[in-house]
Amino acid sequence: MIPTQRLPASLTPLDVALAALLDGLAPVAPVDLPLADALGCIAADMPPLQAQPPHDIAAGDGWALRARDLVGASSYSPLPLATPPVWVEAGDSLPEACDCVLDSDSVDQAGPLVQVLSEAIPGQGVRRAGSDIAAGSAVAEAGRRVLPRDLLIARAAGMEKLRVRRPRLRVVDVPATGRSVTAQLIAESARKAGADVVSVEAAGRDAGSIAKALDAAEAGCDLLLTTGGSGVGRTDATVTALAQRGKLIAHGIALQPGRTSAVGRIGQTPVVALPGAPDQAFAAWWTLGLPVLDRLSGRRPRKTFNLPLARKIASGVGIAEIVLLRREQGVWVTLAAGDLSLDAIARAEAWLAVPGGAEGFAAGAPVDAYMLRE
């Protein structure tokens, strides 16, 4: 059988392929999700919160009093009270005119008159209004990933749902021995990035079966990924199927690993065809798929971490090369470059792409790397 897919004579630069995918792409509409479902998604604009607590409350169990009435009180000079103080439990509202709470040992009730045995300052034993949540604050800033601590704020504010952006991502796996490992890897990474992910498997490796799976997956989809079948093997037909169902923008990306990746569109939906090998798929996911997902999520630009390189990184001109890094004693140590083992992927803390126009980086040069564990 003669291969039906061929790489072009010249590879498409990585930045050109990414720009074509992002062209005209806008964040998806926000949705209101239950708190547990919103975890990990990207926050959209939310209404400002009301102050919590809404008024001064007791921070612990004790006697509610007014501090200025207790001046001079001590165990040596107890201060008798004309009227007994009010006992409050933690979380109770303070009685009118009271501004402090003394513990039980600071008030003596043994004699005919209640006596106070210590002074206090305004606010002592009190949680002030807005001390937990300031009025006008937000659960999470728009464009930031919703974290467990954000759910704490939301629950304290009495919220049941959060407004987030959660793009619908579909993964079409082209069947091959061991290929589902790659599809699962990509799907799990996309879920962690805040996507609503559904994975399907094409009925076969032929163009017709793949095209049928693309049709089914593309409906109601914001980003479509395929895993496998993007190369030039005799049974590879993913790119052919993509060209039949939509627009093939580029096949053959100047990226190592991942040069057999392809990008395109079906209707308005961006499509990234990832190679079947895990390292090649991950490289294309980091550089092509994830930026598209971030745009759809309305996510703020991902932060990088800057450290000097322990050793020189050499790279060929004309192709972007993925480098995996780990921190050791304040420098980046290279774990792998261009050829990424599964062990290196599992142990890496960060990655960077050496631009196609660069020959690499000198030892000691400070470089910005994207963290893999946020």
VEXSE-537766 format. One record per residue (C-alpha): x, y, z. Coordinates in steps of 0.02 Angstrom, whole numbers, plus 50000, padded with zeros to 5 digits. Layout:
BEGIN
XYZ/...
end
This chain:
BEGIN
500005000050000/500695017149949/500585030750083/499235043750044/499945057250158/501545066450119/502455080150213/502765095850110/504505100150050/504635113750182/503915113250357/502745126850421/503555137550559/502785134450729/502295152750756/501445153350586/500415137750623/499905144350794/499435161450725/498305153050597/497425143150734/497175158450844/496595169850703/494855176450744/494705165250896/493785172751046/493435166151222/491895155151238/490355161751328/490415159951517/489315147351607/488755145651788/489345129151860/489145120952031/490665124252139/491395106752123/491245107351933/492005124751923/493615119052009/495055120251885/494075130451759/494525148351710/493555161551803/492495173951707/491925190951772/490895188551930/489825200452033/490715208452181/490535199752348/489695206952502/490685208852661/490905193452768/490505193652908/489205206952867/489395214553042/490505212653195/490375195453276/491165186653424/492785177753381/492565166053529/491445162353677/491425175753811/490675191653883/490195205953767/490695222953839/491215240553792/493095243253806/493015261153868/491975255554017/493375243954075/494795256454097/495795252454254/495035235254284/496255221854347/496315206854462/496995218554599/495665231654566/494095223154502/492835234254416/491025231254471/489685232254338/487995240154366/487175227754247/487775210154204/488625208454034/487915198053892/488655180953857/488995177453672/489555162053579/490805162053435/489935168853281/488585178253375/488245196453333/488845208853464/487515217753565/487285236153526/488685247353594/489815232553633/491505232053547/492495218353635/492305200853705/493185194953864/493425176553907/492505169054053/493995170254172/494035189154153/492335191354235/491995186654417/490195182154459/490505174954634/489965190354734/488365200654738/489035211254594/489805205554431/491605211754424/492795213454277/494605208254310/495495215354157/495485229454033/495145227253848/495395236553686/494085239353552/494015224253436/494745212053563/493925195053539/492955201853390/492945197653205/492625214153118/491395216052976/492275211952813/493785204152899/493535187452809/492925194152642/493085212452597/491575220652518/491785222052329/493095208452314/492955193752192/493005175052219/494335173852083/495015186451960/494395184151782/495635174251681/496335164551828/496085146151863/494845142252002/495775134452148/495165125152304/495435140652410/494245150152295/492885137552335/493165141352519/492785159752486/491285155452378/490525144052511/490845156852648/489915169552540/488445157652521/488715154652335/488195138352251/488865141852076/490315151051995/490405159351825/491805151651724/492335147951547/492475129351506/492825125951323/492165109651251/493625099351189/493435083151094/494825070451068/494695058250922/495885043650945/496435034650788/496615016350842/498315008050849/499254996950969/499565006751129/498875022751053/497535025351185/498945029651308/499265045551209/497415050051196/497185047651383/498725058151419/498085072551314/496305071251382/496915071651562/498035086551526/496585095851445/495435092451593/496755099251711/496825114851603/494945117451629/494165109851474/492585099351462/493345084151378/492515069851284/493555056351201/492985045251058/493875032250954/493755030950766/493085014350703/494635011750597/496215019750531/495525023150357/495055040750303/493195036650297/493135030350477/494145045050540/493085057650444/491505050050519/492245051750694/492725069850656/490935073650604/490235066350765/491505074950877/491455092050795/489625095150838/489545106650989/491435107351001/492575122251031/494235113250999/494515096650912/496075086050935/496555069850851/497885057850911/498775046550789/498765044350602/499575061150562/501195053850493/501665046750323/501465028350361/500495016950246/498975017050360/499045035350413/497515044850352/497045057750484/497655072650384/496755066150229/495145064750330/495365082350399/495605089250223/494005080350167/492965087250310/493665104750329/495165115650290/496935109250309/498005124150357/499675115450375/500365097850386/502165096550440/502625108750579/504405114450610/504365106750784/505455093350862/504715081850920/503045083350831/503465087850652/502065076950580/500745087150671/499415096250570/498235110750600/496605115350517/494795119950542/493125111550521/491915125950502/492445138150638/493165124650751/495075124050762/495815106650739/497525100450794/498075083450731/499325076450856/500525062250817/500235045750904/501885044750998/501685052251174/503205063651164/502725070550994/500915072751047/501415081751207/502575093551114/501195098350991/499935099651133/501035111751232/501435122751083/499835122050980/498375114351074/498605122451245/498775140351179/497145137951083/496285131251238/496945145951340/496235158251212/494535149651218/494585149851408/495005168251418/496495163451524/497815176251565/499535172851489/500385158451575/501795163351690/503565157951658/504975154751780/506675162251744/508295153451793/510025151851714/510475136051620/511695124051699/512325118551528/512265124351349/510765119451241/511205117051058/509815117050928/509715116550739/509135132250650/507465131350561/506495120450682/505825124050856/506475111550981/505635106651145/506745105751299/506235098051465/506985105551623/507155102751809/507715114551946/509295110452041/510185122752157/509475138152072/509795133251891/508875124151752/509565106851718/509135099451548/508275082551556/507935080451370/507975090651210/507105086051048/506965067651093/505865066151248/505785049851344/504265045751450/505395045951604/505975063551561/504185069251535/503685062051704/505145070151797/505145087151710/504615102751804/504585114451655/504795115751468/505355128451341/505415129251152/507035134751072/506435146050930/506745140150753/507845155150719/509015151650864/510485139750880/510125136851064/510635145051227/512325146851309/512725139551479/512255152051614/511015161051502/509385165251593/507875157451507/506005158151537/505185141051552/503365136051570/503005126451729/502205109451710/501565108851889/500555124451928/
end
